[in-house]
Amino acid sequence: MLWPMFAIALGFLGVAVLAVLAVRVHVEVRRLSGQVAQASRRISEASGDLERASVDLARAGHAVRP
Protein backbone atom coordinates (compact mmCIF):
# COMPACT_ATOMS: atom_id res chain seq x y z
CA MET A 1 0.00 0.00 0.00
CA LEU A 2 2.99 2.28 0.47
CA TRP A 3 4.11 2.30 -3.17
CA PRO A 4 0.74 3.34 -4.66
CA MET A 5 0.49 6.21 -2.17
CA PHE A 6 4.05 7.22 -2.99
CA ALA A 7 3.24 7.16 -6.72
CA ILE A 8 0.11 9.29 -6.17
CA ALA A 9 2.10 11.80 -4.10
CA LEU A 10 4.78 12.04 -6.79
CA GLY A 11 2.11 12.51 -9.44
CA PHE A 12 0.51 15.31 -7.44
CA LEU A 13 3.89 17.01 -6.93
CA GLY A 14 4.60 16.72 -10.64
CA VAL A 15 1.30 18.40 -11.49
CA ALA A 16 1.96 21.11 -8.88
CA VAL A 17 5.40 21.83 -10.40
CA LEU A 18 3.88 22.03 -13.88
CA ALA A 19 1.21 24.44 -12.59
CA VAL A 20 3.85 26.72 -11.07
CA LEU A 21 5.84 26.69 -14.30
CA ALA A 22 2.70 27.44 -16.31
CA VAL A 23 1.99 30.47 -14.14
CA ARG A 24 5.56 31.71 -14.59
CA VAL A 25 5.29 31.28 -18.37
CA HIS A 26 1.99 33.16 -18.36
CA VAL A 27 3.53 36.09 -16.45
CA GLU A 28 6.52 36.25 -18.81
CA VAL A 29 4.27 36.11 -21.89
CA ARG A 30 2.20 38.99 -20.54
CA ARG A 31 5.39 40.99 -19.91
CA LEU A 32 6.70 40.22 -23.38
CA SER A 33 3.41 41.20 -25.02
CA GLY A 34 3.57 44.54 -23.22
CA GLN A 35 7.07 45.12 -24.53
CA VAL A 36 5.99 44.17 -28.06
CA ALA A 37 3.07 46.60 -27.85
CA GLN A 38 5.39 49.37 -26.66
CA ALA A 39 7.86 48.64 -29.47
CA SER A 40 5.02 48.67 -31.99
CA ARG A 41 3.88 52.10 -30.76
CA ARG A 42 7.43 53.43 -30.98
CA ILE A 43 7.80 52.07 -34.53
CA SER A 44 4.51 53.69 -35.52
CA GLU A 45 5.63 57.02 -34.07
CA ALA A 46 8.98 56.77 -35.88
CA SER A 47 7.19 55.93 -39.11
CA GLY A 48 4.99 59.00 -38.74
CA ASP A 49 8.03 61.18 -38.02
CA LEU A 50 9.78 59.79 -41.09
CA GLU A 51 6.73 60.41 -43.25
CA ARG A 52 6.46 64.02 -42.06
CA ALA A 53 10.17 64.57 -42.65
CA SER A 54 9.94 63.16 -46.17
CA VAL A 55 7.02 65.45 -47.00
CA ASP A 56 8.98 68.47 -45.76
CA LEU A 57 12.01 67.36 -47.77
CA ALA A 58 9.90 66.91 -50.89
CA ARG A 59 8.47 70.42 -50.47
CA ALA A 60 11.98 71.84 -50.07
CA GLY A 61 13.11 69.99 -53.19
CA HIS A 62 10.23 71.33 -55.26
CA ALA A 63 10.97 74.85 -54.07
CA VAL A 64 14.60 74.59 -55.20
CA ARG A 65 13.88 72.99 -58.60
CA PRO A 66 13.55 75.39 -61.51
mmCIF file of the N, C-alpha and C atoms, coordinates in Angstrom:
data_MODEL
# 
_entry.id   MODEL 
# 
loop_
_atom_site.group_PDB 
_atom_site.id 
_atom_site.type_symbol 
_atom_site.label_atom_id 
_atom_site.label_alt_id 
_atom_site.label_comp_id 
_atom_site.label_asym_id 
_atom_site.label_entity_id 
_atom_site.label_seq_id 
_atom_site.pdbx_PDB_ins_code 
_atom_site.Cartn_x 
_atom_site.Cartn_y 
_atom_site.Cartn_z 
_atom_site.occupancy 
_atom_site.B_iso_or_equiv 
_atom_site.pdbx_formal_charge 
_atom_site.auth_seq_id 
_atom_site.auth_comp_id 
_atom_site.auth_asym_id 
_atom_site.auth_atom_id 
_atom_site.pdbx_PDB_model_num 
ATOM 1   N N  . MET A 1 1  ? 0.817  -1.187 0.000   1.00 0.00 ? 1  MET A N  1 
ATOM 2   C CA . MET A 1 1  ? 0.000  0.000  0.000   1.00 0.00 ? 1  MET A CA 1 
ATOM 3   C C  . MET A 1 1  ? 0.876  1.272  0.000   1.00 0.00 ? 1  MET A C  1 
ATOM 4   N N  . LEU A 1 2  ? 2.111  1.118  0.397   1.00 0.00 ? 2  LEU A N  1 
ATOM 5   C CA . LEU A 1 2  ? 2.991  2.277  0.470   1.00 0.00 ? 2  LEU A CA 1 
ATOM 6   C C  . LEU A 1 2  ? 3.358  2.789  -0.921  1.00 0.00 ? 2  LEU A C  1 
ATOM 7   N N  . TRP A 1 3  ? 3.675  1.881  -1.841  1.00 0.00 ? 3  TRP A N  1 
ATOM 8   C CA . TRP A 1 3  ? 4.107  2.296  -3.169  1.00 0.00 ? 3  TRP A CA 1 
ATOM 9   C C  . TRP A 1 3  ? 3.019  3.020  -3.962  1.00 0.00 ? 3  TRP A C  1 
ATOM 10  N N  . PRO A 1 4  ? 1.771  2.578  -3.940  1.00 0.00 ? 4  PRO A N  1 
ATOM 11  C CA . PRO A 1 4  ? 0.737  3.337  -4.659  1.00 0.00 ? 4  PRO A CA 1 
ATOM 12  C C  . PRO A 1 4  ? 0.542  4.752  -4.093  1.00 0.00 ? 4  PRO A C  1 
ATOM 13  N N  . MET A 1 5  ? 0.628  4.880  -2.775  1.00 0.00 ? 5  MET A N  1 
ATOM 14  C CA . MET A 1 5  ? 0.485  6.205  -2.165  1.00 0.00 ? 5  MET A CA 1 
ATOM 15  C C  . MET A 1 5  ? 1.679  7.096  -2.547  1.00 0.00 ? 5  MET A C  1 
ATOM 16  N N  . PHE A 1 6  ? 2.852  6.489  -2.578  1.00 0.00 ? 6  PHE A N  1 
ATOM 17  C CA . PHE A 1 6  ? 4.053  7.216  -2.986  1.00 0.00 ? 6  PHE A CA 1 
ATOM 18  C C  . PHE A 1 6  ? 3.927  7.678  -4.441  1.00 0.00 ? 6  PHE A C  1 
ATOM 19  N N  . ALA A 1 7  ? 3.417  6.817  -5.308  1.00 0.00 ? 7  ALA A N  1 
ATOM 20  C CA . ALA A 1 7  ? 3.236  7.165  -6.717  1.00 0.00 ? 7  ALA A CA 1 
ATOM 21  C C  . ALA A 1 7  ? 2.207  8.285  -6.875  1.00 0.00 ? 7  ALA A C  1 
ATOM 22  N N  . ILE A 1 8  ? 1.131  8.239  -6.106  1.00 0.00 ? 8  ILE A N  1 
ATOM 23  C CA . ILE A 1 8  ? 0.107  9.294  -6.171  1.00 0.00 ? 8  ILE A CA 1 
ATOM 24  C C  . ILE A 1 8  ? 0.691  10.619 -5.687  1.00 0.00 ? 8  ILE A C  1 
ATOM 25  N N  . ALA A 1 9  ? 1.483  10.576 -4.618  1.00 0.00 ? 9  ALA A N  1 
ATOM 26  C CA . ALA A 1 9  ? 2.102  11.796 -4.099  1.00 0.00 ? 9  ALA A CA 1 
ATOM 27  C C  . ALA A 1 9  ? 3.070  12.391 -5.120  1.00 0.00 ? 9  ALA A C  1 
ATOM 28  N N  . LEU A 1 10 ? 3.866  11.547 -5.753  1.00 0.00 ? 10 LEU A N  1 
ATOM 29  C CA . LEU A 1 10 ? 4.780  12.040 -6.785  1.00 0.00 ? 10 LEU A CA 1 
ATOM 30  C C  . LEU A 1 10 ? 4.021  12.623 -7.971  1.00 0.00 ? 10 LEU A C  1 
ATOM 31  N N  . GLY A 1 11 ? 2.934  11.994 -8.350  1.00 0.00 ? 11 GLY A N  1 
ATOM 32  C CA . GLY A 1 11 ? 2.107  12.513 -9.439  1.00 0.00 ? 11 GLY A CA 1 
ATOM 33  C C  . GLY A 1 11 ? 1.538  13.876 -9.096  1.00 0.00 ? 11 GLY A C  1 
ATOM 34  N N  . PHE A 1 12 ? 1.052  14.026 -7.878  1.00 0.00 ? 12 PHE A N  1 
ATOM 35  C CA . PHE A 1 12 ? 0.514  15.309 -7.442  1.00 0.00 ? 12 PHE A CA 1 
ATOM 36  C C  . PHE A 1 12 ? 1.607  16.376 -7.431  1.00 0.00 ? 12 PHE A C  1 
ATOM 37  N N  . LEU A 1 13 ? 2.781  16.048 -6.936  1.00 0.00 ? 13 LEU A N  1 
ATOM 38  C CA . LEU A 1 13 ? 3.885  17.006 -6.926  1.00 0.00 ? 13 LEU A CA 1 
ATOM 39  C C  . LEU A 1 13 ? 4.293  17.396 -8.343  1.00 0.00 ? 13 LEU A C  1 
ATOM 40  N N  . GLY A 1 14 ? 4.282  16.418 -9.245  1.00 0.00 ? 14 GLY A N  1 
ATOM 41  C CA . GLY A 1 14 ? 4.600  16.718 -10.640 1.00 0.00 ? 14 GLY A CA 1 
ATOM 42  C C  . GLY A 1 14 ? 3.609  17.695 -11.252 1.00 0.00 ? 14 GLY A C  1 
ATOM 43  N N  . VAL A 1 15 ? 2.330  17.493 -10.977 1.00 0.00 ? 15 VAL A N  1 
ATOM 44  C CA . VAL A 1 15 ? 1.302  18.399 -11.486 1.00 0.00 ? 15 VAL A CA 1 
ATOM 45  C C  . VAL A 1 15 ? 1.449  19.780 -10.847 1.00 0.00 ? 15 VAL A C  1 
ATOM 46  N N  . ALA A 1 16 ? 1.773  19.826 -9.563  1.00 0.00 ? 16 ALA A N  1 
ATOM 47  C CA . ALA A 1 16 ? 1.964  21.111 -8.882  1.00 0.00 ? 16 ALA A CA 1 
ATOM 48  C C  . ALA A 1 16 ? 3.144  21.876 -9.491  1.00 0.00 ? 16 ALA A C  1 
ATOM 49  N N  . VAL A 1 17 ? 4.240  21.182 -9.784  1.00 0.00 ? 17 VAL A N  1 
ATOM 50  C CA . VAL A 1 17 ? 5.397  21.827 -10.398 1.00 0.00 ? 17 VAL A CA 1 
ATOM 51  C C  . VAL A 1 17 ? 5.032  22.349 -11.784 1.00 0.00 ? 17 VAL A C  1 
ATOM 52  N N  . LEU A 1 18 ? 4.306  21.576 -12.549 1.00 0.00 ? 18 LEU A N  1 
ATOM 53  C CA . LEU A 1 18 ? 3.881  22.033 -13.879 1.00 0.00 ? 18 LEU A CA 1 
ATOM 54  C C  . LEU A 1 18 ? 2.959  23.243 -13.780 1.00 0.00 ? 18 LEU A C  1 
ATOM 55  N N  . ALA A 1 19 ? 2.108  23.286 -12.772 1.00 0.00 ? 19 ALA A N  1 
ATOM 56  C CA . ALA A 1 19 ? 1.214  24.436 -12.594 1.00 0.00 ? 19 ALA A CA 1 
ATOM 57  C C  . ALA A 1 19 ? 2.015  25.690 -12.267 1.00 0.00 ? 19 ALA A C  1 
ATOM 58  N N  . VAL A 1 20 ? 3.011  25.559 -11.403 1.00 0.00 ? 20 VAL A N  1 
ATOM 59  C CA . VAL A 1 20 ? 3.845  26.715 -11.065 1.00 0.00 ? 20 VAL A CA 1 
ATOM 60  C C  . VAL A 1 20 ? 4.590  27.208 -12.298 1.00 0.00 ? 20 VAL A C  1 
ATOM 61  N N  . LEU A 1 21 ? 5.134  26.301 -13.076 1.00 0.00 ? 21 LEU A N  1 
ATOM 62  C CA . LEU A 1 21 ? 5.843  26.693 -14.295 1.00 0.00 ? 21 LEU A CA 1 
ATOM 63  C C  . LEU A 1 21 ? 4.891  27.339 -15.305 1.00 0.00 ? 21 LEU A C  1 
ATOM 64  N N  . ALA A 1 22 ? 3.676  26.847 -15.389 1.00 0.00 ? 22 ALA A N  1 
ATOM 65  C CA . ALA A 1 22 ? 2.701  27.442 -16.306 1.00 0.00 ? 22 ALA A CA 1 
ATOM 66  C C  . ALA A 1 22 ? 2.372  28.867 -15.898 1.00 0.00 ? 22 ALA A C  1 
ATOM 67  N N  . VAL A 1 23 ? 2.262  29.114 -14.605 1.00 0.00 ? 23 VAL A N  1 
ATOM 68  C CA . VAL A 1 23 ? 1.994  30.469 -14.137 1.00 0.00 ? 23 VAL A CA 1 
ATOM 69  C C  . VAL A 1 23 ? 3.171  31.381 -14.462 1.00 0.00 ? 23 VAL A C  1 
ATOM 70  N N  . ARG A 1 24 ? 4.386  30.901 -14.272 1.00 0.00 ? 24 ARG A N  1 
ATOM 71  C CA . ARG A 1 24 ? 5.564  31.710 -14.594 1.00 0.00 ? 24 ARG A CA 1 
ATOM 72  C C  . ARG A 1 24 ? 5.621  32.026 -16.088 1.00 0.00 ? 24 ARG A C  1 
ATOM 73  N N  . VAL A 1 25 ? 5.306  31.051 -16.919 1.00 0.00 ? 25 VAL A N  1 
ATOM 74  C CA . VAL A 1 25 ? 5.288  31.280 -18.373 1.00 0.00 ? 25 VAL A CA 1 
ATOM 75  C C  . VAL A 1 25 ? 4.226  32.313 -18.724 1.00 0.00 ? 25 VAL A C  1 
ATOM 76  N N  . HIS A 1 26 ? 3.075  32.214 -18.101 1.00 0.00 ? 26 HIS A N  1 
ATOM 77  C CA . HIS A 1 26 ? 1.993  33.158 -18.361 1.00 0.00 ? 26 HIS A CA 1 
ATOM 78  C C  . HIS A 1 26 ? 2.423  34.583 -18.008 1.00 0.00 ? 26 HIS A C  1 
ATOM 79  N N  . VAL A 1 27 ? 3.062  34.756 -16.870 1.00 0.00 ? 27 VAL A N  1 
ATOM 80  C CA . VAL A 1 27 ? 3.527  36.087 -16.454 1.00 0.00 ? 27 VAL A CA 1 
ATOM 81  C C  . VAL A 1 27 ? 4.552  36.630 -17.437 1.00 0.00 ? 27 VAL A C  1 
ATOM 82  N N  . GLU A 1 28 ? 5.488  35.801 -17.867 1.00 0.00 ? 28 GLU A N  1 
ATOM 83  C CA . GLU A 1 28 ? 6.518  36.253 -18.814 1.00 0.00 ? 28 GLU A CA 1 
ATOM 84  C C  . GLU A 1 28 ? 5.912  36.587 -20.179 1.00 0.00 ? 28 GLU A C  1 
ATOM 85  N N  . VAL A 1 29 ? 4.934  35.825 -20.601 1.00 0.00 ? 29 VAL A N  1 
ATOM 86  C CA . VAL A 1 29 ? 4.274  36.110 -21.889 1.00 0.00 ? 29 VAL A CA 1 
ATOM 87  C C  . VAL A 1 29 ? 3.537  37.439 -21.821 1.00 0.00 ? 29 VAL A C  1 
ATOM 88  N N  . ARG A 1 30 ? 2.885  37.707 -20.698 1.00 0.00 ? 30 ARG A N  1 
ATOM 89  C CA . ARG A 1 30 ? 2.202  38.994 -20.543 1.00 0.00 ? 30 ARG A CA 1 
ATOM 90  C C  . ARG A 1 30 ? 3.208  40.139 -20.578 1.00 0.00 ? 30 ARG A C  1 
ATOM 91  N N  . ARG A 1 31 ? 4.351  39.956 -19.913 1.00 0.00 ? 31 ARG A N  1 
ATOM 92  C CA . ARG A 1 31 ? 5.386  40.987 -19.907 1.00 0.00 ? 31 ARG A CA 1 
ATOM 93  C C  . ARG A 1 31 ? 5.939  41.204 -21.317 1.00 0.00 ? 31 ARG A C  1 
ATOM 94  N N  . LEU A 1 32 ? 6.178  40.121 -22.017 1.00 0.00 ? 32 LEU A N  1 
ATOM 95  C CA . LEU A 1 32 ? 6.696  40.217 -23.381 1.00 0.00 ? 32 LEU A CA 1 
ATOM 96  C C  . LEU A 1 32 ? 5.688  40.887 -24.305 1.00 0.00 ? 32 LEU A C  1 
ATOM 97  N N  . SER A 1 33 ? 4.421  40.569 -24.153 1.00 0.00 ? 33 SER A N  1 
ATOM 98  C CA . SER A 1 33 ? 3.410  41.196 -25.015 1.00 0.00 ? 33 SER A CA 1 
ATOM 99  C C  . SER A 1 33 ? 3.327  42.694 -24.755 1.00 0.00 ? 33 SER A C  1 
ATOM 100 N N  . GLY A 1 34 ? 3.527  43.112 -23.519 1.00 0.00 ? 34 GLY A N  1 
ATOM 101 C CA . GLY A 1 34 ? 3.568  44.544 -23.218 1.00 0.00 ? 34 GLY A CA 1 
ATOM 102 C C  . GLY A 1 34 ? 4.746  45.223 -23.892 1.00 0.00 ? 34 GLY A C  1 
ATOM 103 N N  . GLN A 1 35 ? 5.889  44.555 -23.872 1.00 0.00 ? 35 GLN A N  1 
ATOM 104 C CA . GLN A 1 35 ? 7.067  45.117 -24.527 1.00 0.00 ? 35 GLN A CA 1 
ATOM 105 C C  . GLN A 1 35 ? 6.879  45.178 -26.039 1.00 0.00 ? 35 GLN A C  1 
ATOM 106 N N  . VAL A 1 36 ? 6.250  44.171 -26.609 1.00 0.00 ? 36 VAL A N  1 
ATOM 107 C CA . VAL A 1 36 ? 5.990  44.170 -28.056 1.00 0.00 ? 36 VAL A CA 1 
ATOM 108 C C  . VAL A 1 36 ? 5.024  45.302 -28.414 1.00 0.00 ? 36 VAL A C  1 
ATOM 109 N N  . ALA A 1 37 ? 4.015  45.515 -27.592 1.00 0.00 ? 37 ALA A N  1 
ATOM 110 C CA . ALA A 1 37 ? 3.073  46.602 -27.853 1.00 0.00 ? 37 ALA A CA 1 
ATOM 111 C C  . ALA A 1 37 ? 3.775  47.952 -27.775 1.00 0.00 ? 37 ALA A C  1 
ATOM 112 N N  . GLN A 1 38 ? 4.642  48.118 -26.790 1.00 0.00 ? 38 GLN A N  1 
ATOM 113 C CA . GLN A 1 38 ? 5.390  49.369 -26.662 1.00 0.00 ? 38 GLN A CA 1 
ATOM 114 C C  . GLN A 1 38 ? 6.302  49.578 -27.873 1.00 0.00 ? 38 GLN A C  1 
ATOM 115 N N  . ALA A 1 39 ? 6.987  48.538 -28.303 1.00 0.00 ? 39 ALA A N  1 
ATOM 116 C CA . ALA A 1 39 ? 7.861  48.644 -29.469 1.00 0.00 ? 39 ALA A CA 1 
ATOM 117 C C  . ALA A 1 39 ? 7.048  48.968 -30.721 1.00 0.00 ? 39 ALA A C  1 
ATOM 118 N N  . SER A 1 40 ? 5.878  48.392 -30.834 1.00 0.00 ? 40 SER A N  1 
ATOM 119 C CA . SER A 1 40 ? 5.016  48.674 -31.986 1.00 0.00 ? 40 SER A CA 1 
ATOM 120 C C  . SER A 1 40 ? 4.592  50.141 -32.001 1.00 0.00 ? 40 SER A C  1 
ATOM 121 N N  . ARG A 1 41 ? 4.242  50.674 -30.829 1.00 0.00 ? 41 ARG A N  1 
ATOM 122 C CA . ARG A 1 41 ? 3.879  52.096 -30.764 1.00 0.00 ? 41 ARG A CA 1 
ATOM 123 C C  . ARG A 1 41 ? 5.064  52.981 -31.136 1.00 0.00 ? 41 ARG A C  1 
ATOM 124 N N  . ARG A 1 42 ? 6.243  52.625 -30.664 1.00 0.00 ? 42 ARG A N  1 
ATOM 125 C CA . ARG A 1 42 ? 7.428  53.426 -30.985 1.00 0.00 ? 42 ARG A CA 1 
ATOM 126 C C  . ARG A 1 42 ? 7.739  53.362 -32.473 1.00 0.00 ? 42 ARG A C  1 
ATOM 127 N N  . ILE A 1 43 ? 7.574  52.205 -33.088 1.00 0.00 ? 43 ILE A N  1 
ATOM 128 C CA . ILE A 1 43 ? 7.804  52.073 -34.533 1.00 0.00 ? 43 ILE A CA 1 
ATOM 129 C C  . ILE A 1 43 ? 6.782  52.901 -35.304 1.00 0.00 ? 43 ILE A C  1 
ATOM 130 N N  . SER A 1 44 ? 5.538  52.888 -34.856 1.00 0.00 ? 44 SER A N  1 
ATOM 131 C CA . SER A 1 44 ? 4.509  53.694 -35.523 1.00 0.00 ? 44 SER A CA 1 
ATOM 132 C C  . SER A 1 44 ? 4.824  55.174 -35.421 1.00 0.00 ? 44 SER A C  1 
ATOM 133 N N  . GLU A 1 45 ? 5.267  55.608 -34.236 1.00 0.00 ? 45 GLU A N  1 
ATOM 134 C CA . GLU A 1 45 ? 5.634  57.016 -34.072 1.00 0.00 ? 45 GLU A CA 1 
ATOM 135 C C  . GLU A 1 45 ? 6.819  57.380 -34.967 1.00 0.00 ? 45 GLU A C  1 
ATOM 136 N N  . ALA A 1 46 ? 7.817  56.510 -35.032 1.00 0.00 ? 46 ALA A N  1 
ATOM 137 C CA . ALA A 1 46 ? 8.985  56.773 -35.877 1.00 0.00 ? 46 ALA A CA 1 
ATOM 138 C C  . ALA A 1 46 ? 8.581  56.799 -37.348 1.00 0.00 ? 46 ALA A C  1 
ATOM 139 N N  . SER A 1 47 ? 7.661  55.939 -37.729 1.00 0.00 ? 47 SER A N  1 
ATOM 140 C CA . SER A 1 47 ? 7.188  55.927 -39.112 1.00 0.00 ? 47 SER A CA 1 
ATOM 141 C C  . SER A 1 47 ? 6.477  57.236 -39.451 1.00 0.00 ? 47 SER A C  1 
ATOM 142 N N  . GLY A 1 48 ? 5.665  57.725 -38.526 1.00 0.00 ? 48 GLY A N  1 
ATOM 143 C CA . GLY A 1 48 ? 4.989  59.004 -38.738 1.00 0.00 ? 48 GLY A CA 1 
ATOM 144 C C  . GLY A 1 48 ? 5.975  60.145 -38.833 1.00 0.00 ? 48 GLY A C  1 
ATOM 145 N N  . ASP A 1 49 ? 6.988  60.132 -37.964 1.00 0.00 ? 49 ASP A N  1 
ATOM 146 C CA . ASP A 1 49 ? 8.027  61.177 -38.020 1.00 0.00 ? 49 ASP A CA 1 
ATOM 147 C C  . ASP A 1 49 ? 8.761  61.133 -39.355 1.00 0.00 ? 49 ASP A C  1 
ATOM 148 N N  . LEU A 1 50 ? 9.087  59.939 -39.817 1.00 0.00 ? 50 LEU A N  1 
ATOM 149 C CA . LEU A 1 50 ? 9.782  59.793 -41.093 1.00 0.00 ? 50 LEU A CA 1 
ATOM 150 C C  . LEU A 1 50 ? 8.914  60.269 -42.247 1.00 0.00 ? 50 LEU A C  1 
ATOM 151 N N  . GLU A 1 51 ? 7.636  59.972 -42.185 1.00 0.00 ? 51 GLU A N  1 
ATOM 152 C CA . GLU A 1 51 ? 6.731  60.410 -43.250 1.00 0.00 ? 51 GLU A CA 1 
ATOM 153 C C  . GLU A 1 51 ? 6.634  61.934 -43.277 1.00 0.00 ? 51 GLU A C  1 
ATOM 154 N N  . ARG A 1 52 ? 6.519  62.549 -42.101 1.00 0.00 ? 52 ARG A N  1 
ATOM 155 C CA . ARG A 1 52 ? 6.458  64.018 -42.059 1.00 0.00 ? 52 ARG A CA 1 
ATOM 156 C C  . ARG A 1 52 ? 7.757  64.639 -42.558 1.00 0.00 ? 52 ARG A C  1 
ATOM 157 N N  . ALA A 1 53 ? 8.879  64.047 -42.197 1.00 0.00 ? 53 ALA A N  1 
ATOM 158 C CA . ALA A 1 53 ? 10.168 64.573 -42.654 1.00 0.00 ? 53 ALA A CA 1 
ATOM 159 C C  . ALA A 1 53 ? 10.317 64.436 -44.161 1.00 0.00 ? 53 ALA A C  1 
ATOM 160 N N  . SER A 1 54 ? 9.829  63.347 -44.720 1.00 0.00 ? 54 SER A N  1 
ATOM 161 C CA . SER A 1 54 ? 9.944  63.161 -46.173 1.00 0.00 ? 54 SER A CA 1 
ATOM 162 C C  . SER A 1 54 ? 9.058  64.146 -46.922 1.00 0.00 ? 54 SER A C  1 
ATOM 163 N N  . VAL A 1 55 ? 7.896  64.456 -46.360 1.00 0.00 ? 55 VAL A N  1 
ATOM 164 C CA . VAL A 1 55 ? 7.021  65.446 -47.000 1.00 0.00 ? 55 VAL A CA 1 
ATOM 165 C C  . VAL A 1 55 ? 7.690  66.816 -46.981 1.00 0.00 ? 55 VAL A C  1 
ATOM 166 N N  . ASP A 1 56 ? 8.274  67.181 -45.839 1.00 0.00 ? 56 ASP A N  1 
ATOM 167 C CA . ASP A 1 56 ? 8.980  68.467 -45.763 1.00 0.00 ? 56 ASP A CA 1 
ATOM 168 C C  . ASP A 1 56 ? 10.157 68.501 -46.735 1.00 0.00 ? 56 ASP A C  1 
ATOM 169 N N  . LEU A 1 57 ? 10.883 67.415 -46.848 1.00 0.00 ? 57 LEU A N  1 
ATOM 170 C CA . LEU A 1 57 ? 12.010 67.365 -47.769 1.00 0.00 ? 57 LEU A CA 1 
ATOM 171 C C  . LEU A 1 57 ? 11.547 67.468 -49.217 1.00 0.00 ? 57 LEU A C  1 
ATOM 172 N N  . ALA A 1 58 ? 10.433 66.828 -49.523 1.00 0.00 ? 58 ALA A N  1 
ATOM 173 C CA . ALA A 1 58 ? 9.904  66.914 -50.885 1.00 0.00 ? 58 ALA A CA 1 
ATOM 174 C C  . ALA A 1 58 ? 9.476  68.347 -51.208 1.00 0.00 ? 58 ALA A C  1 
ATOM 175 N N  . ARG A 1 59 ? 8.852  69.017 -50.250 1.00 0.00 ? 59 ARG A N  1 
ATOM 176 C CA . ARG A 1 59 ? 8.469  70.418 -50.467 1.00 0.00 ? 59 ARG A CA 1 
ATOM 177 C C  . ARG A 1 59 ? 9.704  71.286 -50.704 1.00 0.00 ? 59 ARG A C  1 
ATOM 178 N N  . ALA A 1 60 ? 10.734 71.058 -49.914 1.00 0.00 ? 60 ALA A N  1 
ATOM 179 C CA . ALA A 1 60 ? 11.977 71.840 -50.066 1.00 0.00 ? 60 ALA A CA 1 
ATOM 180 C C  . ALA A 1 60 ? 12.605 71.554 -51.429 1.00 0.00 ? 60 ALA A C  1 
ATOM 181 N N  . GLY A 1 61 ? 12.552 70.336 -51.888 1.00 0.00 ? 61 GLY A N  1 
ATOM 182 C CA . GLY A 1 61 ? 13.105 69.990 -53.189 1.00 0.00 ? 61 GLY A CA 1 
ATOM 183 C C  . GLY A 1 61 ? 12.353 70.628 -54.327 1.00 0.00 ? 61 GLY A C  1 
ATOM 184 N N  . HIS A 1 62 ? 11.013 70.681 -54.207 1.00 0.00 ? 62 HIS A N  1 
ATOM 185 C CA . HIS A 1 62 ? 10.231 71.326 -55.260 1.00 0.00 ? 62 HIS A CA 1 
ATOM 186 C C  . HIS A 1 62 ? 10.458 72.825 -55.285 1.00 0.00 ? 62 HIS A C  1 
ATOM 187 N N  . ALA A 1 63 ? 10.723 73.405 -54.125 1.00 0.00 ? 63 ALA A N  1 
ATOM 188 C CA . ALA A 1 63 ? 10.965 74.855 -54.070 1.00 0.00 ? 63 ALA A CA 1 
ATOM 189 C C  . ALA A 1 63 ? 12.316 75.211 -54.719 1.00 0.00 ? 63 ALA A C  1 
ATOM 190 N N  . VAL A 1 64 ? 13.276 74.314 -54.650 1.00 0.00 ? 64 VAL A N  1 
ATOM 191 C CA . VAL A 1 64 ? 14.604 74.590 -55.197 1.00 0.00 ? 64 VAL A CA 1 
ATOM 192 C C  . VAL A 1 64 ? 14.654 74.307 -56.699 1.00 0.00 ? 64 VAL A C  1 
ATOM 193 N N  . ARG A 1 65 ? 13.865 73.341 -57.168 1.00 0.00 ? 65 ARG A N  1 
ATOM 194 C CA . ARG A 1 65 ? 13.884 72.985 -58.597 1.00 0.00 ? 65 ARG A CA 1 
ATOM 195 C C  . ARG A 1 65 ? 13.377 74.131 -59.450 1.00 0.00 ? 65 ARG A C  1 
ATOM 196 N N  . PRO A 1 66 ? 14.013 74.328 -60.606 1.00 0.00 ? 66 PRO A N  1 
ATOM 197 C CA . PRO A 1 66 ? 13.545 75.393 -61.511 1.00 0.00 ? 66 PRO A CA 1 
ATOM 198 C C  . PRO A 1 66 ? 12.290 75.020 -62.264 1.00 0.00 ? 66 PRO A C  1 
# 
